[in-house]
Amino acid sequence: MKISKKLFVLIVCMLLVFPIVLGQTSSFCDMSSSENEPQPVFPVPTERQMAWHEMEFYAFMHFGINTFTNLEWGNGNESINSFNPTAAINVEQWVTEIKNAGMKGIILTCKHHDGFCTWFTNTTAHSTKNNTTTYGNVDIPALLSAECRRQGLKFGAYISPWDRNHAEYGRAGYVEVFREQIREICTNYGEIFEMWFDGANGGSGYYGGANESRSIDAETYYDFPNTFKMIRELQPNCAIWGWDQDCHWVGNEEGWAGETSWCTYDNGANDDGSGNEEGEEDGWRWLPTECDAKNGNGWFWNTTADNTGQIKTAQQLFNIYMTSVGRNSNLILNFPPNKAGVLSNATVTNLRGFKTLLDEAFGTDLALNATASASAERSSSVAGKFAARNVNDNSDDTYWALEDGETSGSIELDLGSSRTVKYIRLGEYIRKGQRVKGFEIYTWNGSTWVKQSTTTATTTIGHKRIVQLTSPTQTSKVKVVITDSKVCPLINRISIY
Ligand code: FUL
């Protein structure tokens, strides 16, 4: 079934590409219109994926039974009242701190592998609905999604497919229960920007008292095609993580993507769920990476996290940002609330310190007041449509482009006076596909251009690429040279810090 679906998509892609190839022998770019609009290089992102790219950086919140048992994977036999916050859960603090740090959303573990639902579900008794502790009888997605809306953040949901509590797990009955849980979340909590269906599946568990090991075939057992169809109907803008849907696991839990990082990916060859840090240059699907990163010694709050120094320092968080968002990936950074239902003091201190580092590094974009000029500009009947100045007009909708067949060229930004330059941020107009394969950074020393060495490879760009110069440099002019590109490059952003 899977193979035939892929074959079908492949055939559709070939049918789309053949007319272009037949009609234009040497280029993907259309010269017929006087506006000279470049043709896309496939695959390209969907509107939903474009919205997901814009999310860039958001929080993961692992909060549930495990928060109180110091376990990472509850067995499923935990009592409902072991979810026992020592104070009223303070979602206002969560959202305030996450928002102040510049993140755009929060994904909550509504159900982890232990099967405990932190919302008032009708699908199982194993939920906060039946909790009789002082502060545990709460519908957390309801509280958190409302607070996110109030403060202007997006809300997302992690619902574990694996359920170590449910008696029917591994049997036919559970599939509908799981789907109903997803339906509840999709229906009752407003807009969901992303859903996470983790890959951990099957194995030992409580399973309603059976206490045995149950294994499933994740590809077929959950009937995901029908579940995803339901999600698409209920939440058309919701990105689905993994399972060949809207984005893919980067392949590690430390928050880094490859220095070369393609949004394109060929799941046909890599469909083993193991993730992939670089994507694939010739991948036939738009399936960008999302970097997930722990913050503490596990995903859930652990009593020892604060005092063993496991919580990431401000600098470590900043480094993760650079190796994820700075490498054409989205970042989901974990901030687990503690037993008192708040982000711990140490977590908050480091989070605020991290925001200070972000502001120090990227607070002032020197390019916004610079004058841009290029080695060449694509012609158009619309004046300035593909002009150099589109890279520093603070809009991602306009771009500098070269003519068809030109896969290298350069663009200069004159800062007007000598400034210290440490970071260059670049962006491609990815709606028409990811193109650039190599670039170089030069600075002007008053009499000549000096090639700068950078702390990471200067290969791909994609949605967003941030490169750090090995040594901050005094200069009045910066030049970006595109050395190689699949087809004519389309650059919508160059920022200089
Ligand atoms: C993993 C899970 O098994 C971990 O507990 C955690 O939720 C992480 C984000 O995904 O696969």
Boltz pocket constraint, residues with backbone or C-beta under 6 A from the ligand:
constraints:
  - pocket:
      binder: B
      contacts: [[A, 72], [A, 198], [A, 199], [A, 200], [A, 292], [A, 299]]
      max_distance: 6.0
